[in-house]
Amino acid sequence: MPVEGAAEGVPDDPKDVVRRGYDALSLRYEAAFDADTKYREWLAELCARLEPGSRVLDLGCGSGVPVARDLAAAGHRVTGVDISGTQVRRARLLVPDAAFFEADATAVDFAPESFDAVLALYSLIHVPLDEQLPLLRRLTGWLRPGGQFLATVGHRAWTGTDEDWLGSGVTMWWSHPDADTSRGWLAEAGLRVEEEQFVPEGDGGHVLFVARRPG
């Protein structure tokens, strides 16, 4: 469905742009964003809701730090998926107690009801718009009844590139609807939103959704 505010000029293969960007800037990305501080409260609240030894899927896991690292340290069984081979190789070294796979999140498949929680923190915003709702529907099926979903999405609709991401000369690509559209897609996918929080960043920000598969 068209999204108001989306920009023109989508590259021929935006997923390759994303893959190359994170391959090139894995270390710089960690230095630029204080993920340990930003994610600490979110992960603590998630762990408080999970039973010991829960199965958790991290879509767009990056280097595994801090999400997979902290969840594994809390005793949960973590699976990470990322499109960047460099990020996955680093994750396997940094978080040996989790399992990591290099793959496009929209192409992977898991058994029904195989996870207690699924996370997509700053990763859905790199998925083409027409693939986001189908992915949400599929991951809902991977959740057990009562399972939780945490995701950060765009606050305003935008699709486009930054040709000098993080001042590196490397191109990065994003695509996201506005928060109202994302909220509607979560409902269409069969998820019930339980919490919504604006996350400031620079002159704008993202929205954190905490949702649950009913049951």
MIMI-307718 format. One line per 5 residues: number of its first residue (from 1); for each residue x, y, z of N, C-alpha, C, O. Coordinates in Angstrom, 3 decimals, decimal comma, padded with zeros to 6 digits, m for minus. Layout:
N
NUM = X/Y/Z/X/Y/Z/X/Y/Z/X/Y/Z | ...
This chain:
215
1 = 000,846/m001,192/000,000/000,000/000,000/000,000/000,880/001,240/000,000/001,900/001,256/000,689 | 000,525/002,275/m000,745/001,339/003,492/m000,755/001,344/004,138/000,616/000,357/004,067/001,349 | 002,452/004,765/000,961/002,571/005,440/002,249/002,867/006,903/002,013/003,845/007,252/001,352 | 002,010/007,765/002,561/002,189/009,201/002,397/003,537/009,629/002,979/003,901/009,251/004,092 | 004,253/010,413/002,211/005,524/010,936/002,690/006,728/010,139/002,232/007,862/010,562/002,460
6 = 006,514/008,983/001,585/007,643/008,185/001,123/008,333/008,893/m000,031/007,676/009,476/m000,894 | 009,662/008,840/m000,044/010,435/009,544/m001,053/010,647/008,675/m002,285/010,523/007,452/m002,226 | 010,965/009,316/m003,389/011,281/008,598/m004,619/012,760/008,227/m004,622/013,511/008,610/m003,724 | 013,167/007,477/m005,643/014,581/007,201/m005,823/015,069/005,971/m005,068/016,177/005,972/m004,531 | 014,245/004,915/m005,024/014,664/003,690/m004,360/015,731/003,012/m005,216/015,528/002,866/m006,421
11 = 016,864/002,591/m004,639/017,905/001,932/m005,416/017,423/000,600/m005,961/016,442/000,043/m005,470 | 018,119/000,080/m006,986/017,708/m001,164/m007,636/017,607/m002,307/m006,641/016,647/m003,076/m006,697 | 018,555/m002,443/m005,741/018,523/m003,498/m004,742/018,848/m002,895/m003,381/019,996/m002,946/m002,940 | 017,848/m002,323/m002,713/018,121/m001,641/m001,442/018,690/m002,574/m000,378/019,440/m002,127/000,490 | 018,352/m003,850/m000,427/018,887/m004,780/000,574/020,398/m004,926/000,443/021,096/m005,099/001,442
16 = 020,900/m004,858/m000,779/022,355/m004,897/m000,958/023,001/m003,637/m000,389/024,101/m003,695/000,161 | 022,321/m002,505/m000,520/022,834/m001,263/000,069/022,943/m001,417/001,585/023,946/m001,030/002,184 | 021,906/m001,983/002,198/021,909/m002,195/003,648/023,015/m003,170/004,044/023,750/m002,922/005,000 | 023,134/m004,267/003,319/024,156/m005,271/003,623/025,557/m004,678/003,541/026,369/m004,851/004,450 | 025,831/m003,978/002,447/027,162/m003,390/002,277/027,437/m002,326/003,337/028,561/m002,200/003,823
21 = 026,401/m001,562/003,690/026,584/m000,509/004,681/026,994/m001,065/006,034/027,920/m000,549/006,660 | 026,323/m002,104/006,491/026,665/m002,671/007,794/027,950/m003,494/007,737/028,682/m003,573/008,724 | 028,224/m004,101/006,592/029,526/m004,774/006,444/030,660/m003,769/006,641/031,660/m004,062/007,297 | 030,487/m002,587/006,067/031,557/m001,593/006,099/031,643/m000,865/007,439/032,727/m000,455/007,856 | 030,497/m000,704/008,116/030,461/000,206/009,271/030,060/m000,480/010,571/029,522/000,166/011,470
26 = 030,312/m001,764/010,679/029,934/m002,485/011,890/030,492/m001,824/013,143/029,746/m001,561/014,085 | 031,781/m001,555/013,167/032,408/m000,954/014,346/032,001/000,508/014,517/031,750/000,952/015,638 | 031,935/001,257/013,423/031,587/002,676/013,525/030,162/002,849/014,029/029,875/003,781/014,782 | 029,271/001,959/013,619/027,883/002,036/014,060/027,798/001,900/015,579/027,077/002,657/016,228 | 028,523/000,948/016,146/028,509/000,763/017,599/029,052/001,986/018,325/028,548/002,361/019,384
31 = 030,079/002,605/017,757/030,668/003,782/018,394/029,717/004,980/018,328/029,714/005,823/019,225 | 028,914/005,053/017,266/028,054/006,214/017,054/026,790/006,190/017,913/026,257/007,239/018,275 | 026,312/004,977/018,237/025,055/004,853/018,976/025,308/004,095/020,271/025,860/002,995/020,262 | 024,905/004,687/021,371/025,144/004,084/022,681/024,074/003,037/022,961/023,169/003,254/023,766 | 024,193/001,891/022,279/023,161/000,864/022,381/023,062/000,288/023,785/021,971/m000,057/024,238
36 = 024,189/000,183/024,474/024,139/m000,363/025,835/023,190/000,449/026,704/022,381/m000,114/027,442 | 023,290/001,777/026,617/022,421/002,635/027,411/020,999/002,653/026,864/020,037/002,566/027,627 | 020,864/002,766/025,547/019,546/002,892/024,931/018,690/001,653/025,172/017,491/001,769/025,426 | 019,299/000,459/025,095/018,524/m000,778/025,174/018,377/m001,312/026,593/017,581/m002,222/026,821 | 019,124/m000,771/027,551/019,189/m001,381/028,877/017,811/m001,549/029,506/017,467/m002,634/029,975
41 = 017,029/m000,484/029,517/015,711/m000,540/030,149/014,782/m001,481/029,399/014,040/m002,243/030,018 | 014,815/m001,434/028,058/013,955/m002,310/027,265/014,249/m003,782/027,562/013,331/m004,580/027,751 | 015,539/m004,131/027,601/015,915/m005,523/027,820/015,592/m005,962/029,242/015,166/m007,096/029,461 | 015,793/m005,076/030,204/015,474/m005,419/031,589/013,980/m005,696/031,738/013,588/m006,641/032,422 | 013,149/m004,879/031,104/011,705/m005,085/031,201/011,289/m006,364/030,486/010,408/m007,081/030,961
46 = 011,918/m006,659/029,340/011,599/m007,895/028,633/011,985/m009,107/029,479/011,203/m010,047/029,614 | 013,180/m009,085/030,043/013,631/m010,219/030,857/012,718/m010,431/032,058/012,500/m011,567/032,479 | 012,189/m009,353/032,608/011,288/m009,478/033,756/009,989/m010,170/033,369/009,330/m010,768/034,219 | 009,613/m010,093/032,082/008,364/m010,713/031,630/008,560/m012,139/031,125/007,590/m012,885/030,993 | 009,806/m012,524/030,841/010,079/m013,841/030,274/010,319/m014,879/031,356/010,870/m014,586/032,416
51 = 009,889/m016,102/031,060/010,222/m017,227/031,934/011,689/m017,592/031,735/012,242/m017,345/030,664 | 012,335/m018,182/032,756/013,736/m018,608/032,592/013,890/m019,552/031,400/013,050/m020,420/031,165 | 014,971/m019,366/030,660/015,253/m020,239/029,527/014,349/m020,044/028,329/014,197/m020,960/027,521 | 013,737/m018,862/028,192/012,853/m018,600/027,051/013,630/m018,571/025,745/014,823/m018,269/025,717 | 012,928/m018,890/024,663/013,516/m018,830/023,323/013,202/m017,471/022,711/012,043/m017,061/022,642
56 = 014,256/m016,774/022,264/014,110/m015,408/021,756/014,762/m015,307/020,383/015,870/m015,802/020,177 | 014,073/m014,668/019,450/014,594/m014,419/018,111/014,880/m012,935/017,964/014,013/m012,099/018,222 | 016,106/m012,606/017,547/016,519/m011,218/017,330/016,724/m011,013/015,838/017,737/m011,438/015,283 | 015,759/m010,357/015,183/015,837/m010,087/013,748/016,596/m008,782/013,527/016,195/m007,729/014,023 | 017,697/m008,862/012,775/018,564/m007,707/012,634/019,446/m007,585/013,855/019,547/m006,519/014,462
61 = 020,088/m008,693/014,212/020,820/m008,791/015,481/022,118/m008,009/015,506/022,679/m007,800/016,581 | 022,618/m007,567/014,352/023,884/m006,846/014,318/025,011/m007,681/014,884/025,110/m008,874/014,598 | 025,859/m007,064/015,683/027,016/m007,745/016,264/026,655/m008,565/017,497/027,529/m009,170/018,118 | 025,381/m008,590/017,852/024,946/m009,334/019,021/025,025/m008,565/020,330/024,611/m009,063/021,377 | 025,558/m007,348/020,265/025,742/m006,524/021,464/024,884/m005,256/021,331/025,008/m004,525/020,349
66 = 024,019/m004,997/022,314/023,911/m005,694/023,601/022,798/m006,717/023,690/022,720/m007,447/024,678 | 021,911/m006,796/022,664/020,667/m007,543/022,827/020,911/m009,029/023,071/020,552/m009,559/024,122 | 021,526/m009,703/022,088/021,752/m011,145/022,249/022,647/m011,428/023,446/022,425/m012,389/024,182 | 023,661/m010,585/023,638/024,576/m010,779/024,764/023,839/m010,755/026,094/024,022/m011,643/026,926 | 023,006/m009,740/026,296/022,334/m009,586/027,584/021,266/m010,655/027,789/021,097/m011,156/028,901
71 = 020,545/m011,007/026,726/019,523/m012,040/026,855/020,149/m013,408/027,120/019,641/m014,182/027,931 | 021,257/m013,702/026,433/021,945/m014,968/026,682/022,507/m015,014/028,097/022,451/m016,050/028,761 | 023,051/m013,882/028,558/023,596/m013,821/029,914/022,503/m014,024/030,960/022,779/m014,496/032,063 | 021,274/m013,673/030,622/020,149/m013,864/031,533/019,607/m015,291/031,483/018,651/m015,620/032,185 | 020,218/m016,133/030,654/019,832/m017,534/030,604/018,844/m017,902/029,520/018,327/m019,019/029,513
76 = 018,567/m016,983/028,596/017,620/m017,276/027,529/018,337/m017,865/026,308/019,534/m017,651/026,111 | 017,595/m018,598/025,508/018,132/m019,245/024,310/017,876/m018,324/023,115/016,737/m018,161/022,678 | 018,927/m017,736/022,605/018,811/m016,652/021,634/019,243/m017,107/020,245/020,274/m017,759/020,081 | 018,438/m016,752/019,253/018,772/m016,930/017,844/018,808/m015,554/017,200/017,857/m014,782/017,328 | 019,903/m015,241/016,504/020,030/m013,958/015,835/020,118/m014,122/014,331/020,737/m015,064/013,836
81 = 019,501/m013,209/013,610/019,531/m013,206/012,140/019,934/m011,815/011,684/019,396/m010,819/012,167 | 020,883/m011,744/010,753/021,276/m010,449/010,214/021,701/m010,616/008,757/022,245/m011,650/008,370 | 021,445/m009,587/007,964/021,777/m009,628/006,545/023,259/m009,397/006,285/023,759/m009,716/005,206 | 023,967/m008,839/007,277/025,386/m008,506/007,124/026,265/m009,654/007,608/026,203/m010,046/008,773 | 027,075/m010,184/006,715/028,006/m011,242/007,096/029,023/m010,780/008,124/029,394/m011,538/009,020
86 = 029,473/m009,539/007,998/030,428/m009,011/008,970/029,815/m008,954/010,366/030,456/m009,335/011,346 | 028,596/m008,487/010,451/027,924/m008,422/011,746/027,742/m009,820/012,347/027,953/m010,010/013,545 | 027,358/m010,781/011,537/027,137/m012,139/012,039/028,447/m012,763/012,514/028,475/m013,428/013,549 | 029,525/m012,556/011,769/030,816/m013,113/012,200/031,250/m012,503/013,537/031,772/m013,207/014,401 | 031,037/m011,217/013,704/031,385/m010,581/014,984/030,481/m011,096/016,100/030,947/m011,330/017,215
91 = 029,202/m011,273/015,811/028,267/m011,752/016,830/028,674/m013,137/017,338/028,588/m013,408/018,536 | 029,111/m014,002/016,443/029,509/m015,356/016,860/030,713/m015,315/017,790/030,851/m016,168/018,667 | 031,581/m014,331/017,603/032,736/m014,186/018,489/032,360/m013,526/019,811/032,832/m013,927/020,875 | 031,507/m012,512/019,730/031,180/m011,727/020,913/030,163/m012,405/021,824/030,160/m012,185/023,035 | 029,294/m013,237/021,232/028,228/m013,888/022,013/028,215/m015,377/021,674/027,321/m015,828/020,957
96 = 029,168/m016,141/022,162/029,264/m017,555/021,788/028,116/m018,410/022,309/027,941/m019,538/021,850 | 027,332/m017,903/023,255/026,240/m018,688/023,820/024,929/m018,537/023,051/023,901/m019,063/023,477 | 024,952/m017,825/021,923/023,768/m017,679/021,082/024,064/m018,250/019,690/025,221/m018,487/019,341 | 023,015/m018,464/018,907/023,147/m018,975/017,534/022,837/m017,850/016,558/021,831/m017,156/016,706 | 023,703/m017,667/015,555/023,544/m016,568/014,614/023,563/m017,079/013,175/024,305/m018,001/012,833
101 = 022,726/m016,455/012,340/022,609/m016,852/010,949/022,631/m015,612/010,053/021,970/m014,613/010,335 | 023,403/m015,699/008,973/023,424/m014,635/007,971/022,299/m014,882/006,988/022,324/m015,861/006,241 | 021,311/m014,000/006,983/020,147/m014,196/006,120/019,325/m012,919/006,060/019,408/m012,062/006,939 | 018,531/m012,812/005,004/017,528/m011,773/004,868/016,361/m012,144/005,792/015,812/m013,240/005,680 | 015,988/m011,258/006,683/014,925/m011,561/007,651/013,608/m011,915/006,970/012,795/m012,642/007,540
106 = 013,386/m011,405/005,744/012,131/m011,692/005,060/012,149/m013,060/004,383/011,127/m013,510/003,867 | 013,312/m013,726/004,383/013,430/m015,011/003,701/013,579/m016,190/004,655/013,441/m017,338/004,232 | 013,854/m015,936/005,926/014,032/m017,035/006,874/012,680/m017,622/007,262/011,637/m016,995/007,076 | 012,718/m018,836/007,805/011,488/m019,464/008,265/011,789/m020,272/009,522/012,869/m020,847/009,662 | 010,835/m020,308/010,419/010,966/m021,059/011,655/009,662/m021,815/011,914/008,620/m021,503/011,338
111 = 009,743/m022,796/012,779/008,564/m023,596/013,096/007,516/m022,738/013,802/007,864/m021,810/014,533 | 006,241/m023,041/013,590/005,201/m022,297/014,286/005,374/m022,390/015,806/005,730/m023,435/016,349 | 005,113/m021,271/016,463/005,103/m021,182/017,928/006,431/m021,630/018,545/006,451/m022,294/019,581 | 007,538/m021,258/017,895/008,851/m021,713/018,374/009,589/m020,679/019,217/010,678/m020,965/019,714 | 009,015/m019,466/019,394/009,692/m018,437/020,178/008,750/m017,817/021,209/007,552/m017,658/020,978
116 = 009,340/m017,473/022,355/008,604/m016,764/023,394/008,638/m015,255/023,174/007,780/m014,528/023,676 | 009,629/m014,790/022,423/009,727/m013,364/022,101/010,478/m013,200/020,793/011,378/m013,977/020,478 | 010,102/m012,190/020,042/010,805/m011,787/018,817/011,098/m010,306/018,934/010,235/m009,528/019,341 | 012,322/m009,910/018,574/012,716/m008,505/018,590/013,133/m008,076/017,194/013,747/m008,840/016,450 | 012,788/m006,842/016,853/013,237/m006,229/015,599/013,557/m004,772/015,911/012,777/m003,876/015,591
121 = 014,700/m004,543/016,533/015,096/m003,210/016,966/015,949/m002,552/015,889/017,063/m002,996/015,610 | 015,423/m001,497/015,291/016,102/m000,754/014,219/016,442/m001,646/013,030/017,453/m001,435/012,361 | 015,596/m002,643/012,769/015,813/m003,500/011,605/014,638/m003,463/010,626/014,860/m003,506/009,416 | 013,402/m003,383/011,111/012,265/m003,267/010,197/012,395/m002,041/009,310/011,899/m002,037/008,183 | 013,052/m001,004/009,801/013,191/000,238/009,040/014,118/000,089/007,842/014,261/001,027/007,058
126 = 014,752/m001,076/007,684/015,564/m001,373/006,507/014,881/m002,367/005,562/015,490/m002,812/004,589 | 013,627/m002,715/005,839/012,883/m003,681/005,024/011,964/m002,927/004,068/011,261/m002,014/004,500 | 011,946/m003,283/002,778/011,042/m002,601/001,841/009,604/m002,605/002,352/009,154/m003,581/002,952 | 008,891/m001,514/002,111/007,547/m001,346/002,661/006,621/m002,499/002,328/005,860/m002,949/003,184 | 006,675/m002,990/001,077/005,723/m004,029/000,697/006,053/m005,390/001,309/005,278/m006,335/001,165
131 = 007,194/m005,497/001,987/007,557/m006,749/002,641/007,359/m006,703/004,149/007,511/m007,723/004,822 | 007,025/m005,544/004,687/006,940/m005,432/006,144/005,719/m006,137/006,729/005,861/m006,892/007,691 | 004,536/m005,917/006,184/003,354/m006,594/006,718/003,448/m008,111/006,554/003,132/m008,828/007,503 | 003,869/m008,640/005,389/004,035/m010,096/005,306/005,023/m010,644/006,338/004,808/m011,726/006,885 | 006,109/m009,901/006,610/007,060/m010,353/007,631/006,401/m010,360/009,004/006,584/m011,308/009,768
136 = 005,641/m009,322/009,328/004,965/m009,273/010,616/003,998/m010,440/010,765/003,895/m011,021/011,845 | 003,293/m010,788/009,703/002,368/m011,920/009,776/003,116/m013,227/010,022/002,661/m014,069/010,795 | 004,254/m013,394/009,368/005,013/m014,624/009,539/005,594/m014,716/010,939/005,537/m015,777/011,561 | 006,151/m013,625/011,443/006,761/m013,708/012,773/005,708/m013,871/013,861/005,995/m014,425/014,922 | 004,492/m013,393/013,609/003,421/m013,662/014,568/003,200/m015,158/014,711/002,950/m015,660/015,807
141 = 003,294/m015,868/013,586/003,147/m017,320/013,625/004,286/m018,020/014,344/004,104/m019,115/014,876 | 005,459/m017,400/014,365/006,597/m018,003/015,079/006,465/m017,857/016,586/007,101/m018,594/017,340 | 005,646/m016,915/017,031/005,456/m016,680/018,455/004,478/m017,690/019,039/003,477/m018,030/018,408 | 004,766/m018,162/020,232/003,787/m018,969/020,947/002,643/m018,047/021,377/002,849/m016,838/021,479 | 001,451/m018,580/021,632/000,374/m017,740/022,175/000,833/m017,057/023,460/001,356/m017,706/024,365
146 = 000,637/m015,765/023,531/001,125/m014,975/024,656/002,531/m014,451/024,465/003,026/m013,690/025,296 | 003,191/m014,851/023,369/004,554/m014,398/023,110/004,617/m012,915/022,788/003,634/m012,320/022,347 | 005,776/m012,331/023,011/005,949/m010,884/022,903/006,755/m010,483/021,673/007,617/m011,223/021,201 | 006,450/m009,298/021,170/007,172/m008,722/020,037/007,570/m007,299/020,386/006,725/m006,488/020,766 | 008,868/m006,989/020,258/009,390/m005,641/020,464/009,974/m005,153/019,147/010,750/m005,862/018,506
151 = 009,601/m003,945/018,744/010,114/m003,396/017,495/010,224/m001,886/017,583/009,405/m001,231/018,227 | 011,237/m001,339/016,935/011,315/000,097/016,722/010,979/000,372/015,267/011,492/m000,284/014,361 | 010,114/001,349/015,058/009,652/001,696/013,714/009,807/003,196/013,525/010,149/003,919/014,460 | 009,555/003,652/012,320/009,645/005,076/012,051/008,513/005,853/012,704/007,406/005,339/012,863 | 008,798/007,093/013,079/007,759/007,978/013,608/007,005/008,637/012,461/005,781/008,757/012,501
156 = 007,734/009,059/011,447/007,144/009,622/010,239/007,540/008,771/009,036/008,590/008,129/009,034 | 006,681/008,777/008,011/006,955/007,981/006,815/008,137/008,550/006,039/008,228/009,759/005,823 | 009,031/007,674/005,626/010,160/008,105/004,798/010,834/006,902/004,162/011,006/005,862/004,798 | 011,209/007,055/002,915/012,033/006,077/002,213/013,127/006,833/001,485/012,845/007,769/000,737 | 014,374/006,436/001,697/015,466/007,135/001,030/016,818/006,668/001,497/016,931/005,711/002,264
161 = 017,848/007,353/001,028/019,224/006,978/001,331/019,985/008,150/001,936/019,627/009,313/001,751 | 021,033/007,812/002,655/022,033/008,767/003,115/023,338/008,343/002,452/023,870/007,269/002,735 | 023,848/009,199/001,565/025,036/008,835/000,797/026,324/008,955/001,613/027,387/008,515/001,173 | 026,225/009,550/002,798/027,411/009,731/003,647/027,052/009,374/005,083/027,205/010,181/006,000 | 026,574/008,154/005,254/026,072/007,721/006,556/027,183/007,734/007,600/028,263/007,183/007,386
166 = 026,905/008,362/008,711/027,848/008,482/009,826/029,154/009,160/009,404/030,207/008,928/009,998 | 029,067/010,000/008,369/030,250/010,709/007,895/031,318/009,810/007,325/032,504/010,136/007,371 | 030,893/008,654/006,775/031,850/007,622/006,344/032,047/007,551/004,839/032,981/006,904/004,367 | 031,175/008,212/004,076/031,186/008,029/002,628/030,466/006,782/002,170/030,434/006,488/000,975 | 029,876/006,029/003,119/029,138/004,803/002,826/027,642/005,127/002,760/027,133/005,917/003,556
171 = 026,947/004,508/001,802/025,517/004,741/001,623/024,699/003,791/002,495/025,046/002,619/002,640 | 023,606/004,305/003,077/022,649/003,468/003,792/021,243/003,807/003,321/020,974/004,925/002,880 | 020,345/002,823/003,420/018,974/002,961/002,911/017,978/002,584/003,999/018,194/001,627/004,744 | 016,883/003,342/004,088/015,813/003,076/005,039/014,466/003,145/004,328/014,333/003,775/003,278 | 013,466/002,484/004,921/012,112/002,580/004,399/011,125/002,277/005,519/011,107/001,167/006,051
176 = 010,310/003,254/005,875/009,343/002,991/006,940/008,104/003,861/006,758/008,197/004,999/006,299 | 006,947/003,317/007,122/005,737/004,130/007,156/005,715/004,959/008,425/006,662/004,918/009,210 | 004,651/005,706/008,634/004,524/006,421/009,897/004,060/005,455/010,986/003,683/004,316/010,709 | 004,096/005,931/012,217/003,790/005,059/013,350/002,345/004,562/013,312/002,074/003,427/013,703 | 001,412/005,403/012,842/000,016/004,971/012,768/m000,133/003,771/011,834/m000,856/002,822/012,137
181 = 000,562/003,826/010,693/000,500/002,712/009,745/001,118/001,458/010,347/000,558/000,369/010,223 | 002,270/001,603/011,001/002,899/000,445/011,633/001,999/m000,164/012,702/001,911/m001,385/012,824 | 001,331/000,691/013,476/000,413/000,189/014,497/m000,714/m000,628/013,853/m001,102/m001,679/014,362 | m001,227/m000,128/012,733/m002,270/m000,857/012,020/m001,773/m002,174/011,469/m002,490/m003,174/011,507 | m000,537/m002,189/010,949/000,025/m003,435/010,434/000,209/m004,468/011,532/m000,015/m005,658/011,306
186 = 000,615/m004,030/012,718/000,743/m004,966/013,840/m000,598/m005,619/014,135/m000,668/m006,827/014,361 | m001,660/m004,825/014,132/m002,989/m005,378/014,378/m003,398/m006,341/013,274/m003,939/m007,411/013,549 | m003,137/m005,959/012,008/m003,464/m006,841/010,886/m002,710/m008,162/010,963/m003,215/m009,196/010,526 | m001,497/m008,127/011,520/m000,681/m009,331/011,633/m001,128/m010,224/012,787/m000,645/m011,348/012,918 | m002,044/m009,737/013,623/m002,538/m010,540/014,729/m001,865/m010,255/016,044/m001,907/m011,088/016,949
191 = m001,235/m009,080/016,180/m000,553/m008,706/017,408/m001,321/m007,600/018,121/m001,886/m006,710/017,485 | m001,333/m007,668/019,435/m002,008/m006,649/020,248/m000,961/m005,737/020,872/m000,121/m006,191/021,649 | m001,008/m004,465/020,537/m000,047/m003,493/021,073/m000,355/m003,235/022,543/m001,486/m002,908/022,903 | 000,659/m003,383/023,387/000,497/m003,163/024,826/001,220/m001,907/025,310/000,891/m001,357/026,362 | 002,200/m001,462/024,538/002,964/m000,281/024,943/003,495/000,416/023,700/003,883/m000,236/022,730
196 = 003,510/001,734/023,732/004,044/002,541/022,630/004,833/003,691/023,239/004,350/004,383/024,136 | 006,049/003,888/022,744/006,935/004,894/023,349/007,726/005,599/022,250/008,351/004,948/021,413 | 007,696/006,929/022,255/008,525/007,686/021,319/009,961/007,691/021,814/010,221/007,937/022,992 | 010,895/007,416/020,905/012,319/007,350/021,241/013,024/008,483/020,496/013,264/008,349/019,296 | 013,363/009,585/021,149/013,990/010,718/020,448/015,352/010,346/019,873/016,093/009,545/020,442
201 = 015,655/010,947/018,740/016,973/010,769/018,128/017,244/011,965/017,220/016,574/012,137/016,202 | 018,218/012,787/017,584/018,519/013,967/016,788/017,306/014,878/016,690/016,684/015,213/017,698 | 016,977/015,279/015,458/015,826/016,144/015,241/014,522/015,375/015,117/013,458/015,978/014,971 | 014,591/014,050/015,174/013,395/013,229/015,028/013,387/012,117/016,055/013,667/012,332/017,234 | 013,061/010,924/015,585/013,045/009,785/016,485/012,306/008,606/015,893/011,840/008,640/014,754
206 = 012,212/007,568/016,693/011,521/006,348/016,318/010,439/006,057/017,348/010,289/006,787/018,328 | 009,695/004,995/017,121/008,663/004,572/018,066/008,926/003,125/018,447/009,112/002,272/017,579 | 008,941/002,851/019,736/009,062/001,489/020,242/007,664/000,943/020,488/006,867/001,545/021,208 | 007,373/m000,208/019,880/006,131/m000,919/020,138/006,443/m002,191/020,913/007,365/m002,929/020,566 | 005,680/m002,438/021,952/005,693/m003,718/022,657/004,321/m004,343/022,417/003,293/m003,788/022,805
211 = 004,324/m005,500/021,774/003,054/m006,143/021,395/003,084/m007,601/021,834/004,122/m008,128/022,235 | 001,933/m008,231/021,749/001,824/m009,612/022,194/000,882/m010,366/021,263/m000,104/m009,812/020,777 | 001,198/m011,633/021,023/000,272/m012,506/020,318/m000,758/m012,983/021,331/m000,393/m013,612/022,324 | m002,034/m012,699/021,102/m003,053/m013,106/022,086/m003,090/m014,627/022,244/m002,747/m015,383/021,335 | m003,517/m015,035/023,426/m003,661/m016,477/023,637/m003,220/m016,893/025,019/m003,278/m018,076/025,355
